[in-house]
Amino acid sequence: MGILEQLEAKLGKGRVRQNISLAPYTTFKVGGPVEFYFEAKTDEDIINAIQTASNLNIPFFVFGGVSNVVVSDKGMKGLVIKNQVMYKEIAEDRSGHVILKVSSGYSMTRLAKETADEGWSGLEYHVGLPGTLGGALYMNSKWYINPGKNRQEVYVGDPLVRAGLVTRDGVFKSVPKSYFNFAYDYSILHETKEIVLWAEFKLAKISPEETKLHAQTSMDYRKQTQPMGIASSGCYFKNVKGESVGKMIDELGLKGYSIGGAQISEKHANFIVNTGNATSEDVKNLVTFIKKRVKEKYGIDLEEEVLTI
């Protein structure tokens, strides 16, 4: 029995596809074919797929919005598990707060909007964040209160209470917030490679007018400062000790510079955008060029925020 047949025996007949281009599923619209592709609709689907891939000794990758990833033009070997698990429920409802349980495949922008509409504060600032909850926790994605001057950073991990994770061999465990060891653009998942199934957040009850204003202010600032409506993977490099990498690249006069179809955004220099026909090789070459110029000018070795596979 071949690998496809063994995967289908565990995951369901017709549910595993072969040689599917991943590019249409990514926010960057770049990437070659994946060997095996499976769409997970439930938490059990994710656990089952991980256990099956582990038992068959084939590599696997779990993706949500595929918003912080550049996939090679050569494609990927193994099993891609596309997380399409979407649920949200109140685990606890008190006079001053709710505990909200959310699946890792939930859209971050949708979650931010829906909690803002309810007057539940803690996640509303992340409206406009591409991708899903799982990836946002993996990166501990951030945004700002009072964007601009006197801004205060807020992280997706801030209101987290606990989360359900799956190990690389398919074992489930529930962990508290402290397990994640959150920092700037970091969680312990970078090391453990565990997968988030769900997360519970403690959100304060305030007026919907306030939370919706927070969300709108955040979204307005994104529109003012970031490229919208064009294929991109978001900020490409991590800031260095509080210094804006976008500002450094801008000072080098590189806004609008392109290699092939990959271009440094003219709106925000820490964004690389796909002008329509970019390849992963274009992106790689542009990233190498940016790193070289920043190193020459500032003596800084840039660290990529975007994962390249």
Contacts in CASP RR format, 6 or more apart in sequence:
PFRMAT RR
TARGET T0000
AUTHOR 0000-0000-0000
METHOD contacts of the structure
MODEL  1
MGILEQLEAKLGKGRVRQNISLAPYTTFKVGGPVEFYFEAKTDEDIINAI
QTASNLNIPFFVFGGVSNVVVSDKGMKGLVIKNQVMYKEIAEDRSGHVIL
KVSSGYSMTRLAKETADEGWSGLEYHVGLPGTLGGALYMNSKWYINPGKN
RQEVYVGDPLVRAGLVTRDGVFKSVPKSYFNFAYDYSILHETKEIVLWAE
FKLAKISPEETKLHAQTSMDYRKQTQPMGIASSGCYFKNVKGESVGKMID
ELGLKGYSIGGAQISEKHANFIVNTGNATSEDVKNLVTFIKKRVKEKYGI
DLEEEVLTI
1 9 0 8 1.000
3 36 0 8 1.000
3 56 0 8 1.000
3 58 0 8 1.000
4 16 0 8 1.000
4 18 0 8 1.000
4 36 0 8 1.000
6 52 0 8 1.000
6 56 0 8 1.000
7 16 0 8 1.000
7 36 0 8 1.000
7 38 0 8 1.000
7 52 0 8 1.000
7 53 0 8 1.000
7 56 0 8 1.000
7 79 0 8 1.000
8 14 0 8 1.000
8 15 0 8 1.000
8 16 0 8 1.000
10 48 0 8 1.000
10 52 0 8 1.000
11 38 0 8 1.000
11 45 0 8 1.000
11 48 0 8 1.000
11 49 0 8 1.000
11 52 0 8 1.000
15 38 0 8 1.000
15 39 0 8 1.000
16 36 0 8 1.000
16 37 0 8 1.000
16 38 0 8 1.000
16 79 0 8 1.000
17 36 0 8 1.000
17 37 0 8 1.000
17 38 0 8 1.000
18 35 0 8 1.000
18 36 0 8 1.000
18 37 0 8 1.000
19 33 0 8 1.000
19 34 0 8 1.000
19 35 0 8 1.000
20 33 0 8 1.000
20 34 0 8 1.000
20 37 0 8 1.000
20 80 0 8 1.000
21 31 0 8 1.000
21 32 0 8 1.000
21 33 0 8 1.000
21 34 0 8 1.000
22 31 0 8 1.000
22 32 0 8 1.000
22 33 0 8 1.000
22 34 0 8 1.000
22 37 0 8 1.000
22 66 0 8 1.000
22 71 0 8 1.000
22 75 0 8 1.000
22 76 0 8 1.000
22 80 0 8 1.000
23 29 0 8 1.000
23 30 0 8 1.000
23 31 0 8 1.000
23 32 0 8 1.000
23 71 0 8 1.000
25 63 0 8 1.000
25 65 0 8 1.000
25 66 0 8 1.000
25 82 0 8 1.000
26 65 0 8 1.000
26 66 0 8 1.000
26 67 0 8 1.000
26 69 0 8 1.000
26 70 0 8 1.000
26 71 0 8 1.000
26 233 0 8 1.000
27 65 0 8 1.000
27 66 0 8 1.000
27 67 0 8 1.000
27 130 0 8 1.000
27 131 0 8 1.000
27 231 0 8 1.000
27 232 0 8 1.000
27 233 0 8 1.000
27 234 0 8 1.000
28 69 0 8 1.000
28 70 0 8 1.000
28 231 0 8 1.000
28 232 0 8 1.000
28 233 0 8 1.000
28 274 0 8 1.000
28 278 0 8 1.000
28 283 0 8 1.000
29 231 0 8 1.000
29 274 0 8 1.000
29 276 0 8 1.000
29 278 0 8 1.000
30 70 0 8 1.000
30 71 0 8 1.000
30 73 0 8 1.000
30 231 0 8 1.000
30 274 0 8 1.000
30 278 0 8 1.000
30 279 0 8 1.000
30 280 0 8 1.000
30 283 0 8 1.000
31 70 0 8 1.000
31 71 0 8 1.000
31 72 0 8 1.000
31 73 0 8 1.000
31 75 0 8 1.000
31 280 0 8 1.000
32 71 0 8 1.000
32 72 0 8 1.000
32 73 0 8 1.000
32 74 0 8 1.000
32 75 0 8 1.000
32 76 0 8 1.000
33 75 0 8 1.000
33 76 0 8 1.000
34 75 0 8 1.000
34 76 0 8 1.000
34 78 0 8 1.000
34 80 0 8 1.000
35 76 0 8 1.000
35 77 0 8 1.000
35 78 0 8 1.000
35 79 0 8 1.000
36 58 0 8 1.000
36 78 0 8 1.000
36 79 0 8 1.000
36 80 0 8 1.000
37 79 0 8 1.000
37 80 0 8 1.000
37 82 0 8 1.000
38 45 0 8 1.000
38 49 0 8 1.000
38 79 0 8 1.000
38 80 0 8 1.000
38 81 0 8 1.000
38 82 0 8 1.000
39 82 0 8 1.000
39 84 0 8 1.000
40 46 0 8 1.000
40 49 0 8 1.000
40 62 0 8 1.000
40 81 0 8 1.000
40 82 0 8 1.000
40 83 0 8 1.000
40 84 0 8 1.000
40 85 0 8 1.000
41 84 0 8 1.000
41 85 0 8 1.000
42 85 0 8 1.000
43 85 0 8 1.000
43 103 0 8 1.000
43 197 0 8 1.000
43 198 0 8 1.000
45 85 0 8 1.000
46 62 0 8 1.000
46 81 0 8 1.000
46 83 0 8 1.000
46 85 0 8 1.000
46 166 0 8 1.000
46 195 0 8 1.000
46 197 0 8 1.000
47 166 0 8 1.000
47 170 0 8 1.000
47 172 0 8 1.000
47 197 0 8 1.000
49 60 0 8 1.000
49 79 0 8 1.000
49 81 0 8 1.000
50 60 0 8 1.000
50 62 0 8 1.000
50 81 0 8 1.000
50 166 0 8 1.000
50 168 0 8 1.000
50 169 0 8 1.000
50 170 0 8 1.000
50 195 0 8 1.000
51 169 0 8 1.000
51 170 0 8 1.000
52 79 0 8 1.000
53 59 0 8 1.000
53 60 0 8 1.000
53 78 0 8 1.000
53 79 0 8 1.000
53 81 0 8 1.000
54 60 0 8 1.000
54 168 0 8 1.000
54 169 0 8 1.000
54 170 0 8 1.000
58 77 0 8 1.000
58 78 0 8 1.000
58 79 0 8 1.000
59 76 0 8 1.000
59 77 0 8 1.000
59 78 0 8 1.000
59 79 0 8 1.000
60 78 0 8 1.000
60 79 0 8 1.000
60 80 0 8 1.000
60 81 0 8 1.000
61 76 0 8 1.000
61 78 0 8 1.000
61 79 0 8 1.000
61 80 0 8 1.000
61 81 0 8 1.000
61 309 0 8 1.000
62 81 0 8 1.000
62 83 0 8 1.000
62 195 0 8 1.000
63 69 0 8 1.000
63 80 0 8 1.000
63 81 0 8 1.000
63 82 0 8 1.000
63 83 0 8 1.000
64 82 0 8 1.000
64 83 0 8 1.000
64 84 0 8 1.000
64 104 0 8 1.000
64 105 0 8 1.000
64 131 0 8 1.000
64 132 0 8 1.000
64 134 0 8 1.000
64 135 0 8 1.000
65 83 0 8 1.000
65 105 0 8 1.000
65 130 0 8 1.000
65 131 0 8 1.000
65 132 0 8 1.000
65 135 0 8 1.000
66 131 0 8 1.000
67 130 0 8 1.000
67 131 0 8 1.000
67 132 0 8 1.000
67 135 0 8 1.000
67 233 0 8 1.000
67 234 0 8 1.000
68 131 0 8 1.000
68 135 0 8 1.000
68 139 0 8 1.000
68 233 0 8 1.000
68 234 0 8 1.000
68 305 0 8 1.000
68 306 0 8 1.000
68 307 0 8 1.000
69 233 0 8 1.000
69 306 0 8 1.000
69 307 0 8 1.000
69 308 0 8 1.000
69 309 0 8 1.000
70 233 0 8 1.000
70 280 0 8 1.000
70 283 0 8 1.000
70 306 0 8 1.000
70 307 0 8 1.000
70 308 0 8 1.000
70 309 0 8 1.000
71 280 0 8 1.000
71 309 0 8 1.000
72 280 0 8 1.000
72 308 0 8 1.000
72 309 0 8 1.000
73 279 0 8 1.000
73 280 0 8 1.000
73 281 0 8 1.000
76 309 0 8 1.000
83 104 0 8 1.000
83 105 0 8 1.000
83 132 0 8 1.000
83 134 0 8 1.000
84 105 0 8 1.000
85 103 0 8 1.000
85 104 0 8 1.000
85 105 0 8 1.000
85 106 0 8 1.000
85 197 0 8 1.000
86 103 0 8 1.000
86 105 0 8 1.000
86 106 0 8 1.000
87 102 0 8 1.000
87 103 0 8 1.000
87 106 0 8 1.000
88 100 0 8 1.000
88 101 0 8 1.000
88 102 0 8 1.000
88 103 0 8 1.000
88 106 0 8 1.000
88 111 0 8 1.000
88 114 0 8 1.000
89 100 0 8 1.000
89 101 0 8 1.000
90 98 0 8 1.000
90 99 0 8 1.000
90 100 0 8 1.000
90 101 0 8 1.000
91 99 0 8 1.000
91 100 0 8 1.000
91 101 0 8 1.000
91 200 0 8 1.000
92 98 0 8 1.000
92 99 0 8 1.000
93 99 0 8 1.000
95 205 0 8 1.000
96 204 0 8 1.000
96 205 0 8 1.000
97 202 0 8 1.000
97 203 0 8 1.000
97 204 0 8 1.000
97 205 0 8 1.000
98 120 0 8 1.000
98 202 0 8 1.000
98 203 0 8 1.000
98 205 0 8 1.000
99 161 0 8 1.000
99 200 0 8 1.000
99 201 0 8 1.000
99 202 0 8 1.000
99 203 0 8 1.000
100 115 0 8 1.000
100 120 0 8 1.000
100 200 0 8 1.000
100 201 0 8 1.000
100 203 0 8 1.000
101 198 0 8 1.000
101 199 0 8 1.000
101 200 0 8 1.000
102 111 0 8 1.000
102 133 0 8 1.000
102 198 0 8 1.000
102 199 0 8 1.000
102 200 0 8 1.000
102 201 0 8 1.000
103 133 0 8 1.000
103 197 0 8 1.000
103 198 0 8 1.000
104 132 0 8 1.000
104 133 0 8 1.000
104 134 0 8 1.000
104 135 0 8 1.000
104 137 0 8 1.000
104 195 0 8 1.000
104 196 0 8 1.000
104 197 0 8 1.000
104 198 0 8 1.000
104 199 0 8 1.000
105 132 0 8 1.000
105 133 0 8 1.000
105 134 0 8 1.000
106 132 0 8 1.000
106 133 0 8 1.000
107 131 0 8 1.000
107 132 0 8 1.000
108 126 0 8 1.000
108 128 0 8 1.000
108 129 0 8 1.000
108 130 0 8 1.000
108 131 0 8 1.000
108 132 0 8 1.000
108 133 0 8 1.000
108 136 0 8 1.000
108 141 0 8 1.000
108 156 0 8 1.000
109 126 0 8 1.000
109 127 0 8 1.000
109 128 0 8 1.000
109 129 0 8 1.000
109 130 0 8 1.000
109 131 0 8 1.000
111 123 0 8 1.000
111 126 0 8 1.000
111 133 0 8 1.000
112 123 0 8 1.000
112 124 0 8 1.000
112 125 0 8 1.000
112 126 0 8 1.000
112 127 0 8 1.000
112 128 0 8 1.000
112 129 0 8 1.000
112 215 0 8 1.000
113 124 0 8 1.000
113 127 0 8 1.000
113 215 0 8 1.000
115 121 0 8 1.000
115 122 0 8 1.000
115 123 0 8 1.000
115 124 0 8 1.000
115 203 0 8 1.000
115 211 0 8 1.000
116 124 0 8 1.000
116 127 0 8 1.000
116 208 0 8 1.000
116 211 0 8 1.000
116 212 0 8 1.000
116 214 0 8 1.000
116 215 0 8 1.000
117 208 0 8 1.000
117 211 0 8 1.000
117 212 0 8 1.000
118 208 0 8 1.000
118 211 0 8 1.000
119 205 0 8 1.000
119 206 0 8 1.000
119 207 0 8 1.000
119 208 0 8 1.000
119 210 0 8 1.000
119 211 0 8 1.000
119 212 0 8 1.000
120 203 0 8 1.000
120 204 0 8 1.000
120 205 0 8 1.000
120 211 0 8 1.000
121 203 0 8 1.000
121 204 0 8 1.000
121 205 0 8 1.000
121 206 0 8 1.000
121 210 0 8 1.000
121 211 0 8 1.000
121 214 0 8 1.000
122 154 0 8 1.000
122 158 0 8 1.000
122 159 0 8 1.000
122 201 0 8 1.000
122 203 0 8 1.000
122 204 0 8 1.000
123 156 0 8 1.000
123 159 0 8 1.000
123 201 0 8 1.000
123 203 0 8 1.000
124 211 0 8 1.000
124 212 0 8 1.000
124 214 0 8 1.000
124 215 0 8 1.000
124 218 0 8 1.000
125 143 0 8 1.000
125 144 0 8 1.000
125 145 0 8 1.000
125 154 0 8 1.000
125 214 0 8 1.000
125 215 0 8 1.000
125 218 0 8 1.000
126 136 0 8 1.000
126 141 0 8 1.000
126 143 0 8 1.000
126 154 0 8 1.000
126 156 0 8 1.000
126 218 0 8 1.000
127 215 0 8 1.000
127 218 0 8 1.000
127 219 0 8 1.000
128 218 0 8 1.000
128 219 0 8 1.000
128 222 0 8 1.000
129 136 0 8 1.000
129 141 0 8 1.000
129 143 0 8 1.000
129 156 0 8 1.000
130 234 0 8 1.000
133 156 0 8 1.000
133 196 0 8 1.000
133 199 0 8 1.000
134 196 0 8 1.000
134 199 0 8 1.000
135 141 0 8 1.000
135 196 0 8 1.000
136 156 0 8 1.000
137 156 0 8 1.000
137 157 0 8 1.000
137 160 0 8 1.000
137 163 0 8 1.000
137 180 0 8 1.000
137 187 0 8 1.000
137 189 0 8 1.000
137 196 0 8 1.000
137 199 0 8 1.000
138 187 0 8 1.000
138 189 0 8 1.000
138 190 0 8 1.000
138 196 0 8 1.000
139 185 0 8 1.000
139 186 0 8 1.000
139 187 0 8 1.000
139 305 0 8 1.000
140 155 0 8 1.000
140 156 0 8 1.000
140 157 0 8 1.000
140 180 0 8 1.000
140 182 0 8 1.000
140 183 0 8 1.000
140 184 0 8 1.000
140 185 0 8 1.000
140 186 0 8 1.000
140 187 0 8 1.000
141 155 0 8 1.000
141 156 0 8 1.000
142 153 0 8 1.000
142 154 0 8 1.000
142 155 0 8 1.000
142 156 0 8 1.000
142 184 0 8 1.000
142 185 0 8 1.000
143 153 0 8 1.000
143 154 0 8 1.000
143 218 0 8 1.000
144 151 0 8 1.000
144 152 0 8 1.000
144 153 0 8 1.000
144 154 0 8 1.000
144 218 0 8 1.000
144 221 0 8 1.000
145 151 0 8 1.000
145 152 0 8 1.000
145 153 0 8 1.000
145 154 0 8 1.000
145 214 0 8 1.000
146 152 0 8 1.000
147 217 0 8 1.000
147 218 0 8 1.000
147 221 0 8 1.000
147 225 0 8 1.000
148 221 0 8 1.000
155 182 0 8 1.000
157 177 0 8 1.000
157 180 0 8 1.000
157 182 0 8 1.000
159 201 0 8 1.000
159 202 0 8 1.000
159 203 0 8 1.000
160 177 0 8 1.000
160 180 0 8 1.000
160 199 0 8 1.000
160 200 0 8 1.000
160 201 0 8 1.000
161 176 0 8 1.000
161 177 0 8 1.000
161 200 0 8 1.000
161 201 0 8 1.000
161 202 0 8 1.000
162 174 0 8 1.000
162 175 0 8 1.000
162 176 0 8 1.000
162 177 0 8 1.000
162 199 0 8 1.000
162 200 0 8 1.000
163 174 0 8 1.000
163 175 0 8 1.000
163 177 0 8 1.000
163 179 0 8 1.000
163 180 0 8 1.000
163 196 0 8 1.000
163 197 0 8 1.000
163 198 0 8 1.000
163 199 0 8 1.000
163 200 0 8 1.000
164 172 0 8 1.000
164 173 0 8 1.000
164 174 0 8 1.000
164 175 0 8 1.000
164 196 0 8 1.000
164 197 0 8 1.000
164 198 0 8 1.000
164 199 0 8 1.000
165 172 0 8 1.000
165 173 0 8 1.000
165 174 0 8 1.000
165 175 0 8 1.000
165 189 0 8 1.000
165 194 0 8 1.000
165 195 0 8 1.000
165 196 0 8 1.000
165 197 0 8 1.000
166 172 0 8 1.000
166 173 0 8 1.000
166 194 0 8 1.000
166 195 0 8 1.000
166 197 0 8 1.000
167 173 0 8 1.000
167 192 0 8 1.000
167 194 0 8 1.000
168 193 0 8 1.000
168 194 0 8 1.000
172 197 0 8 1.000
179 188 0 8 1.000
180 187 0 8 1.000
180 188 0 8 1.000
180 189 0 8 1.000
181 187 0 8 1.000
181 188 0 8 1.000
184 238 0 8 1.000
184 239 0 8 1.000
185 238 0 8 1.000
185 305 0 8 1.000
189 196 0 8 1.000
222 228 0 8 1.000
225 267 0 8 1.000
225 268 0 8 1.000
226 234 0 8 1.000
226 265 0 8 1.000
226 267 0 8 1.000
226 268 0 8 1.000
226 271 0 8 1.000
227 265 0 8 1.000
227 266 0 8 1.000
227 267 0 8 1.000
227 268 0 8 1.000
227 271 0 8 1.000
227 273 0 8 1.000
230 265 0 8 1.000
230 273 0 8 1.000
230 274 0 8 1.000
230 275 0 8 1.000
231 273 0 8 1.000
231 274 0 8 1.000
231 276 0 8 1.000
231 278 0 8 1.000
232 265 0 8 1.000
232 271 0 8 1.000
232 272 0 8 1.000
232 273 0 8 1.000
232 274 0 8 1.000
233 272 0 8 1.000
233 306 0 8 1.000
234 271 0 8 1.000
234 306 0 8 1.000
235 245 0 8 1.000
235 268 0 8 1.000
235 270 0 8 1.000
235 271 0 8 1.000
235 305 0 8 1.000
236 270 0 8 1.000
236 271 0 8 1.000
236 272 0 8 1.000
236 287 0 8 1.000
236 290 0 8 1.000
236 304 0 8 1.000
236 305 0 8 1.000
236 306 0 8 1.000
237 245 0 8 1.000
237 246 0 8 1.000
237 270 0 8 1.000
237 290 0 8 1.000
237 302 0 8 1.000
237 303 0 8 1.000
237 304 0 8 1.000
237 305 0 8 1.000
238 245 0 8 1.000
238 302 0 8 1.000
238 303 0 8 1.000
238 304 0 8 1.000
238 305 0 8 1.000
239 245 0 8 1.000
240 300 0 8 1.000
240 302 0 8 1.000
240 303 0 8 1.000
244 270 0 8 1.000
245 269 0 8 1.000
245 270 0 8 1.000
245 294 0 8 1.000
245 302 0 8 1.000
246 268 0 8 1.000
246 269 0 8 1.000
246 270 0 8 1.000
247 269 0 8 1.000
248 269 0 8 1.000
248 294 0 8 1.000
248 297 0 8 1.000
248 298 0 8 1.000
248 300 0 8 1.000
249 255 0 8 1.000
249 264 0 8 1.000
249 269 0 8 1.000
249 270 0 8 1.000
249 290 0 8 1.000
249 293 0 8 1.000
249 294 0 8 1.000
250 269 0 8 1.000
251 297 0 8 1.000
252 293 0 8 1.000
252 294 0 8 1.000
252 297 0 8 1.000
254 264 0 8 1.000
254 269 0 8 1.000
254 290 0 8 1.000
254 293 0 8 1.000
255 264 0 8 1.000
255 265 0 8 1.000
255 266 0 8 1.000
255 269 0 8 1.000
256 263 0 8 1.000
256 264 0 8 1.000
256 265 0 8 1.000
256 266 0 8 1.000
257 263 0 8 1.000
257 264 0 8 1.000
257 286 0 8 1.000
257 289 0 8 1.000
258 264 0 8 1.000
258 275 0 8 1.000
258 286 0 8 1.000
259 282 0 8 1.000
259 285 0 8 1.000
259 286 0 8 1.000
259 289 0 8 1.000
260 277 0 8 1.000
260 278 0 8 1.000
260 279 0 8 1.000
260 282 0 8 1.000
261 274 0 8 1.000
261 275 0 8 1.000
261 276 0 8 1.000
261 277 0 8 1.000
261 278 0 8 1.000
261 279 0 8 1.000
261 282 0 8 1.000
262 272 0 8 1.000
262 273 0 8 1.000
262 274 0 8 1.000
262 275 0 8 1.000
262 278 0 8 1.000
262 279 0 8 1.000
262 282 0 8 1.000
262 283 0 8 1.000
262 285 0 8 1.000
262 286 0 8 1.000
263 272 0 8 1.000
263 273 0 8 1.000
263 274 0 8 1.000
263 275 0 8 1.000
263 286 0 8 1.000
264 271 0 8 1.000
264 272 0 8 1.000
264 273 0 8 1.000
264 286 0 8 1.000
264 290 0 8 1.000
265 271 0 8 1.000
265 272 0 8 1.000
265 273 0 8 1.000
272 283 0 8 1.000
272 286 0 8 1.000
272 287 0 8 1.000
280 308 0 8 1.000
283 308 0 8 1.000
284 308 0 8 1.000
287 304 0 8 1.000
290 302 0 8 1.000
291 301 0 8 1.000
291 302 0 8 1.000
294 300 0 8 1.000
294 302 0 8 1.000
295 301 0 8 1.000
295 302 0 8 1.000
END
